[in-house]
Amino acid sequence: MPALMNMPEVMANATEAALSTWLKREGDKVSVGESIAEVETEKATVEIEAESEGIVARLLVEEGTNVDVGAPILIIRASGDTDAEVAALLESVQNPTDSTDSPSGTAPQVPSETTPAEATETNTPIVESPITQERDVTPPPVNTGNVHGRIFASPLARRVAKDNDLDVASIAGTGPNGRIIRRDVEKAVQSKTSPTVDEGAGTTASPTSTVTPDAAPQHAAAEQPRPGAGPVSVPHTRMRRTIARRLTESKSTVPHFYLTADVKMDALLALRQQINTAATRRITVNDLVVKAAGLALHDVPEANVSWTEDAQLQYATADISVAIAVDGGLLTPVVRAVESQPLISISTTIGDFVERAKAGKIRQDELAGGSFSITNLGMFGTKQFSAILNPPQSAILAVGAAEPRAVVNDGELVIANIMTCTLSADHRVIDGAVAAQWMNAFKSRVENPLTMLL
């Protein structure tokens, strides 16, 4: 019997997602676990996988459409299924009042129109056409995506265009109502003779909503206000709304407290230089900081915890979220079991996260979990800052720049490279003494870096 696949919950507590690109077309073969579509969530662009094996019989949702979680998106037929069975399942989707033909026993709902946020983006309400057995396969009209001076493009399309130094206004859109989508930009990139890549995107950043050039809204370049003109309204992206909601919740409901320490970096910088003379991959200061934090959580396991209303959760491994700046916000993918990973493995994992974050390819499972976060603004010259906790985690370390400072050593004034770090902790589950013990353990690991290699 043909199988109806619904929009999965690609992000915890999500109620909808935008289906940006189909990776399979009608008539294509699929197997269980094979990627079939790209979906834009509040945090990232993720791939969803086929839940059954067979041939794609019907695609029920157009690219660029917002879809409620649980709404049907495609039909997959097995080798023995007949056209009549596919038509019967399609009829049950069209007429949800009759639930007897639904495989789940409940009436599936077909997404019929965009959300208010999508209507704002397109400036025109989009209504799905009724689904018939014989689909209209006429390709959508090509449109520049420019309506009354505004450029309508998906966030992912804008990001890819910016990364490849393309003006999104010059690209023809083939999405709904002429909206510019990712495949349109990729086609333009292929025809470009000398593409360039923005090397600055995807650097480590802070989940404290610190404004950096990389975090500027991607619409701003296309809609810069004229001198003397009023402000330009830029619609919030899903990612920006999520950042605002989660950090407001964190700051207003979690009792933060802060510890600051100055860490001597000379020994670590000398060791890093030695490692990089022989390493197959360049090790960064941030790689070493992540490793030191993981080992400190191993040294002080009482700090490797999180709060729930029913119990305190004690974690067995140091799973650390690393903040990465992307267009319009940031992502915090998790490096697992940091305390037991070799340094080169940690560096490779973080480097891979940065590259895929820039391309919108971070998977949802890579953003889930984690007991601790690290946010580093040292590369921007920031000396010191405090970060907001990333719930449900109970601690986050804000790392500033390592810089030469005058310090007293054995009664003498000397110059040393000093890095200021600030730990934000959840006082519901971490007491001040425990936080101080963790900070001392972290400082000891950094100032005696050979212990990280043993």
C-alpha positions as CSV (number, residue, x, y, z in Angstrom):
1,M,0.0,0.0,0.0
2,P,1.4,3.5,-0.8
3,A,2.8,5.3,2.2
4,L,2.0,8.9,3.1
5,M,4.9,10.8,4.6
6,N,4.2,13.8,6.9
7,M,6.4,16.8,7.8
8,P,8.6,15.5,10.7
9,E,9.4,17.6,13.8
10,V,12.8,18.6,12.7
11,M,13.3,20.7,15.7
12,A,12.1,20.2,19.3
13,N,8.7,21.9,19.9
14,A,8.6,23.2,16.3
15,T,5.1,23.7,14.9
16,E,6.2,24.4,11.3
17,A,9.1,24.4,8.9
18,A,9.7,25.7,5.4
19,L,10.3,23.1,2.7
20,S,13.0,24.9,0.7
21,T,14.2,22.3,-1.8
22,W,13.1,18.8,-3.0
23,L,16.1,16.5,-3.5
24,K,13.9,13.9,-5.2
25,R,11.3,14.2,-8.0
26,E,8.3,12.2,-8.9
27,G,9.4,8.9,-10.3
28,D,12.7,8.8,-8.4
29,K,13.5,5.7,-6.4
30,V,14.1,6.2,-2.6
31,S,15.3,4.0,0.2
32,V,14.7,4.3,3.9
33,G,17.0,7.0,5.4
34,E,17.8,8.6,2.1
35,S,17.6,12.4,2.0
36,I,14.6,13.6,0.1
37,A,14.3,17.3,0.9
38,E,15.9,20.3,2.6
39,V,13.9,22.1,5.3
40,E,14.6,25.5,6.8
41,T,14.0,25.6,10.6
42,E,14.5,28.4,13.1
43,K,18.1,27.3,13.6
44,A,19.4,25.8,10.4
45,T,18.8,24.1,7.1
46,V,18.4,20.4,7.6
47,E,17.8,17.4,5.4
48,I,14.8,15.1,6.1
49,E,14.9,11.4,5.2
50,A,12.5,9.0,3.6
51,E,10.6,6.8,6.0
52,S,9.8,4.1,3.6
53,E,11.3,2.5,0.4
54,G,9.8,2.8,-3.1
55,I,9.2,5.3,-5.8
56,V,8.1,8.9,-5.3
57,A,4.5,9.0,-6.5
58,R,3.4,12.5,-5.6
59,L,5.1,15.6,-4.2
60,L,2.3,17.4,-2.2
61,V,4.1,20.6,-1.3
62,E,5.8,23.2,-3.5
63,E,9.3,24.4,-2.7
64,G,9.4,27.5,-0.6
65,T,6.2,26.6,1.3
66,N,5.7,26.7,5.1
67,V,4.4,23.4,6.2
68,D,2.8,22.5,9.6
69,V,4.5,19.6,11.5
70,G,2.5,16.5,10.7
71,A,1.0,17.7,7.5
72,P,1.5,15.4,4.4
73,I,4.3,16.3,2.1
74,L,4.6,13.3,-0.3
75,I,3.4,9.8,-1.3
76,I,5.8,6.9,-1.8
77,R,4.6,3.8,-3.6
78,A,6.0,0.3,-3.3
79,S,6.7,-1.9,-6.4
80,G,3.4,-3.7,-6.2
81,D,1.2,-0.7,-5.6
82,T,-1.3,0.3,-8.3
83,D,-2.3,3.7,-9.7
84,A,-5.7,3.1,-8.1
85,E,-4.2,2.8,-4.6
86,V,-2.2,5.9,-5.1
87,A,-5.3,7.7,-6.3
88,A,-7.3,6.5,-3.3
89,L,-4.6,7.8,-0.9
90,L,-4.5,11.1,-2.7
91,E,-8.3,11.3,-2.4
92,S,-8.0,10.8,1.3
93,V,-5.6,13.7,1.5
94,Q,-7.9,16.0,-0.6
95,N,-10.9,15.1,1.5
96,P,-9.7,14.7,5.1
97,T,-13.3,14.3,6.4
98,D,-13.0,10.7,5.4
99,S,-10.3,9.2,7.6
100,T,-10.8,5.6,6.8
101,D,-8.3,5.6,3.9
102,S,-5.6,7.3,6.0
103,P,-2.8,4.9,7.0
104,S,-2.6,6.4,10.5
105,G,-6.3,6.3,11.0
106,T,-6.5,10.1,11.3
107,A,-7.3,12.7,8.8
108,P,-4.2,14.2,7.3
109,Q,-4.3,17.9,6.7
110,V,-2.9,19.5,3.6
111,P,-1.2,22.9,4.1
112,S,-3.4,25.4,2.3
113,E,-1.7,28.8,2.9
114,T,1.3,30.4,4.2
115,T,1.7,31.8,7.7
116,P,1.5,35.5,8.4
117,A,5.3,35.6,8.5
118,E,5.5,34.1,5.0
119,A,2.8,36.5,3.7
120,T,4.9,39.4,4.9
121,E,8.0,38.0,3.1
122,T,6.2,37.6,-0.2
123,N,3.9,40.5,0.1
124,T,1.3,38.2,-1.5
125,P,-0.7,35.4,0.1
126,I,0.1,32.0,-1.5
127,V,-2.6,29.4,-1.7
128,E,-1.9,25.9,-2.6
129,S,-3.7,24.6,-5.7
130,P,-6.0,21.6,-5.2
131,I,-4.1,18.3,-5.7
132,T,-5.3,16.2,-8.5
133,Q,-4.4,12.8,-9.8
134,E,-2.9,14.3,-12.9
135,R,-0.5,17.0,-11.7
136,D,0.3,20.0,-13.8
137,V,4.0,19.6,-14.5
138,T,4.4,22.9,-16.4
139,P,7.4,24.6,-14.9
140,P,6.7,27.8,-13.0
141,P,7.3,31.1,-14.8
142,V,10.7,32.6,-14.4
143,N,10.6,35.8,-12.4
144,T,13.3,38.2,-11.2
145,G,11.8,38.1,-7.7
146,N,11.7,41.9,-7.8
147,V,8.2,43.3,-6.9
148,H,7.8,47.1,-6.5
149,G,11.5,47.5,-5.8
150,R,11.7,44.7,-3.2
151,I,13.7,41.5,-3.6
152,F,11.9,38.3,-2.5
153,A,14.3,35.5,-1.8
154,S,14.6,32.8,0.8
155,P,17.1,33.3,3.7
156,L,19.2,30.4,2.4
157,A,19.3,31.9,-1.1
158,R,20.5,35.2,0.2
159,R,23.1,33.5,2.3
160,V,24.5,31.4,-0.6
161,A,24.4,34.6,-2.8
162,K,26.4,36.6,-0.3
163,D,28.9,33.8,0.2
164,N,29.6,33.8,-3.5
165,D,29.6,37.6,-3.9
166,L,26.5,37.7,-6.0
167,D,23.8,40.4,-6.1
168,V,20.6,38.6,-5.4
169,A,18.6,41.2,-7.3
170,S,20.3,40.1,-10.6
171,I,19.1,36.4,-10.2
172,A,16.0,35.1,-11.8
173,G,13.6,33.4,-9.3
174,T,11.7,30.1,-10.1
175,G,10.1,29.7,-6.7
176,P,6.5,30.4,-5.8
177,N,5.4,33.8,-7.2
178,G,8.9,34.2,-8.6
179,R,10.7,33.9,-5.2
180,I,14.4,33.4,-5.5
181,I,15.4,30.0,-3.9
182,R,18.7,28.3,-3.4
183,R,18.8,26.4,-6.7
184,D,18.4,29.7,-8.6
185,V,21.5,31.1,-6.8
186,E,23.5,27.9,-7.4
187,K,22.7,28.1,-11.1
188,A,24.0,31.7,-11.1
189,V,27.1,30.6,-9.3
190,Q,27.8,27.9,-11.9
191,S,27.6,30.5,-14.7
192,K,29.9,32.9,-12.9
193,T,33.4,32.8,-14.2
194,S,35.3,33.7,-11.1
195,P,33.4,33.2,-7.9
196,T,34.8,34.5,-4.6
197,V,34.1,33.3,-1.1
198,D,33.7,35.5,2.0
199,E,36.4,34.1,4.3
200,G,35.1,36.0,7.3
201,A,31.8,34.2,7.7
202,G,31.3,31.4,10.2
203,T,33.8,32.6,12.8
204,T,33.2,31.8,16.4
205,A,30.9,34.2,18.1
206,S,28.8,34.8,21.2
207,P,25.2,33.7,21.8
208,T,24.7,36.9,23.7
209,S,23.3,38.7,20.7
210,T,26.5,40.7,20.3
211,V,26.2,42.6,17.0
212,T,29.1,41.8,14.6
213,P,29.4,42.3,10.8
214,D,28.7,38.6,10.3
215,A,25.5,38.8,12.3
216,A,24.0,41.6,10.4
217,P,20.5,40.8,8.8
218,Q,21.0,39.5,5.3
219,H,18.3,41.8,3.9
220,A,20.2,44.9,4.9
221,A,22.5,45.1,1.9
222,A,19.5,45.2,-0.5
223,E,17.6,47.8,1.5
224,Q,20.1,50.3,2.9
225,P,18.3,53.5,4.0
226,R,19.0,56.6,2.0
227,P,20.6,59.6,3.8
228,G,17.9,61.4,5.7
229,A,15.3,58.7,5.2
230,G,13.6,56.8,7.9
231,P,14.4,53.3,9.1
232,V,13.8,50.3,6.8
233,S,11.7,47.5,8.2
234,V,13.5,44.1,7.9
235,P,11.2,41.1,8.7
236,H,12.6,38.8,11.5
237,T,14.0,35.5,10.3
238,R,13.1,32.3,12.1
239,M,16.6,32.2,13.6
240,R,16.4,35.7,15.0
241,R,13.0,35.0,16.5
242,T,14.4,31.9,18.2
243,I,17.5,33.7,19.5
244,A,15.3,36.4,21.0
245,R,12.8,34.0,22.6
246,R,15.4,31.6,24.1
247,L,17.8,34.3,25.4
248,T,14.9,36.4,26.9
249,E,13.7,33.2,28.6
250,S,17.2,32.4,29.8
251,K,17.9,35.9,31.2
252,S,14.5,36.3,32.8
253,T,14.1,32.8,34.4
254,V,17.6,31.5,35.1
255,P,19.6,33.1,38.1
256,H,22.9,33.9,36.4
257,F,26.1,34.6,38.4
258,Y,29.5,35.3,37.0
259,L,33.2,34.5,37.7
260,T,36.1,36.1,35.9
261,A,39.7,34.9,35.7
262,D,42.9,36.1,34.0
263,V,44.7,33.2,32.4
264,K,48.4,33.2,31.4
265,M,48.7,32.1,27.8
266,D,52.5,32.0,27.1
267,A,53.0,28.3,27.6
268,L,49.9,27.4,25.6
269,L,50.9,29.7,22.7
270,A,54.4,28.2,22.7
271,L,53.0,24.6,22.7
272,R,50.6,25.5,19.9
273,Q,53.5,26.8,17.8
274,Q,55.4,23.5,18.3
275,I,52.3,21.4,17.4
276,N,51.6,23.3,14.2
277,T,55.2,22.8,12.9
278,A,54.3,19.1,12.6
279,A,50.5,18.8,12.7
280,T,48.6,17.9,9.5
281,R,46.0,20.4,10.5
282,R,46.5,23.9,12.0
283,I,45.5,23.9,15.6
284,T,43.8,27.1,16.8
285,V,43.8,28.7,20.3
286,N,40.0,28.0,20.4
287,D,40.7,24.3,19.8
288,L,42.9,24.3,22.9
289,V,40.4,26.3,24.9
290,V,37.6,23.7,24.1
291,K,39.9,20.9,25.1
292,A,40.9,22.6,28.3
293,A,37.2,23.2,29.2
294,G,36.3,19.5,28.5
295,L,39.1,18.3,30.8
296,A,38.1,20.8,33.5
297,L,34.5,19.3,33.4
298,H,36.2,15.9,33.8
299,D,38.2,17.3,36.8
300,V,35.1,18.9,38.4
301,P,32.2,16.7,37.4
302,E,29.9,18.6,39.8
303,A,29.9,21.4,37.2
304,N,28.9,19.1,34.4
305,V,25.2,19.2,35.2
306,S,21.9,20.9,34.2
307,W,18.7,21.8,36.0
308,T,15.2,20.3,35.5
309,E,12.1,20.8,37.6
310,D,12.2,17.1,38.7
311,A,16.0,16.4,39.1
312,Q,19.5,17.5,38.5
313,L,21.0,15.9,35.4
314,Q,24.6,14.7,35.8
315,Y,26.5,14.1,32.5
316,A,29.1,11.4,32.0
317,T,30.9,13.1,29.1
318,A,31.9,16.7,28.3
319,D,29.7,17.6,25.3
320,I,30.5,21.2,24.5
321,S,28.5,23.6,22.3
322,V,30.7,25.9,20.2
323,A,29.1,29.2,19.1
324,I,29.6,29.9,15.3
325,A,28.4,33.2,13.7
326,V,26.4,32.9,10.6
327,D,24.3,35.4,8.6
328,G,21.4,36.6,10.7
329,G,22.5,34.9,13.9
330,L,24.5,32.0,15.2
331,L,24.6,28.2,15.6
332,T,25.9,26.1,18.5
333,P,26.8,22.6,17.2
334,V,28.1,20.2,19.9
335,V,31.5,18.6,20.1
336,R,30.9,15.3,21.8
337,A,33.1,13.7,24.6
338,V,35.7,16.5,24.4
339,E,37.6,15.1,27.4
340,S,38.5,11.9,25.6
341,Q,39.0,13.2,22.0
342,P,42.6,13.9,20.7
343,L,43.2,17.6,20.0
344,I,43.4,17.0,16.2
345,S,40.0,15.3,16.2
346,I,38.5,18.3,18.1
347,S,40.0,20.7,15.6
348,T,38.7,18.8,12.7
349,T,35.2,18.6,14.1
350,I,35.1,22.3,14.8
351,G,36.5,23.2,11.4
352,D,33.9,21.0,9.7
353,F,31.1,22.7,11.7
354,V,32.3,26.1,10.6
355,E,32.4,25.2,6.9
356,R,28.9,23.5,7.0
357,A,27.4,26.3,9.1
358,K,28.4,28.8,6.4
359,A,26.7,26.6,3.8
360,G,23.6,25.9,5.9
361,K,24.4,22.2,6.2
362,I,24.5,21.7,10.0
363,R,22.2,18.8,10.9
364,Q,19.6,19.1,13.7
365,D,21.1,16.3,15.7
366,E,24.4,18.2,15.8
367,L,22.7,21.1,17.6
368,A,21.0,18.9,20.2
369,G,22.3,18.2,23.6
370,G,25.5,19.6,25.2
371,S,26.1,20.4,28.8
372,F,28.3,23.4,28.4
373,S,29.0,26.2,25.9
374,I,32.0,28.2,24.8
375,T,31.8,31.6,23.0
376,N,34.9,33.3,21.8
377,L,35.1,36.9,20.7
378,G,38.9,37.2,21.1
379,M,39.4,37.3,17.3
380,F,37.4,40.5,17.2
381,G,39.7,42.1,19.7
382,T,37.2,41.9,22.6
383,K,39.0,41.9,25.9
384,Q,36.2,40.7,28.2
385,F,32.4,40.1,28.1
386,S,29.7,38.1,29.8
387,A,27.5,35.6,28.0
388,I,23.9,34.5,28.5
389,L,23.3,30.9,29.3
390,N,22.1,28.6,26.5
391,P,19.2,26.7,28.1
392,P,19.0,24.0,29.3
393,Q,22.8,24.2,29.8
394,S,24.0,25.5,33.2
395,A,27.3,27.1,32.2
396,I,28.9,29.1,29.4
397,L,32.4,30.4,29.1
398,A,33.0,33.8,27.4
399,V,36.6,34.0,26.1
400,G,38.3,37.3,25.3
401,A,41.5,38.1,23.4
402,A,44.9,37.0,24.5
403,E,47.0,40.2,24.7
404,P,50.3,41.3,26.3
405,R,49.8,42.9,29.8
406,A,52.0,44.0,32.6
407,V,51.8,41.4,35.5
408,V,53.7,40.8,38.7
409,N,55.6,37.5,38.7
410,D,57.7,36.6,41.8
411,G,57.7,40.2,42.9
412,E,58.8,41.5,39.5
413,L,56.9,43.4,36.9
414,V,56.9,41.4,33.6
415,I,55.0,41.3,30.3
416,A,52.9,38.2,29.8
417,N,50.1,37.2,27.3
418,I,46.9,37.2,29.3
419,M,43.4,36.0,28.3
420,T,40.3,37.1,30.4
421,C,37.6,34.5,30.7
422,T,34.2,34.9,32.3
423,L,32.0,31.9,33.4
424,S,28.2,32.4,33.5
425,A,26.6,29.8,35.7
426,D,23.1,28.7,36.7
427,H,22.9,29.2,40.5
428,R,20.0,26.7,40.8
429,V,22.3,23.8,40.1
430,I,25.9,25.2,40.4
431,D,27.1,26.8,43.6
432,G,29.8,29.5,43.7
433,A,32.4,27.1,45.2
434,V,31.8,24.6,42.4
435,A,32.1,27.2,39.7
436,A,35.3,28.5,41.3
437,Q,36.7,25.0,41.4
438,W,35.9,24.5,37.7
439,M,37.5,27.9,36.8
440,N,40.7,26.9,38.7
441,A,40.8,23.6,36.9
442,F,40.4,25.3,33.5
443,K,43.1,27.8,34.3
444,S,45.4,25.1,35.4
445,R,44.9,23.2,32.2
446,V,45.6,26.2,30.0
447,E,48.6,27.4,32.0
448,N,50.0,23.8,32.0
449,P,49.0,22.8,28.5
450,L,51.1,19.6,28.3
451,T,48.5,18.0,30.6
452,M,46.1,18.3,27.7
453,L,48.2,16.0,25.6
454,L,48.8,13.2,28.2
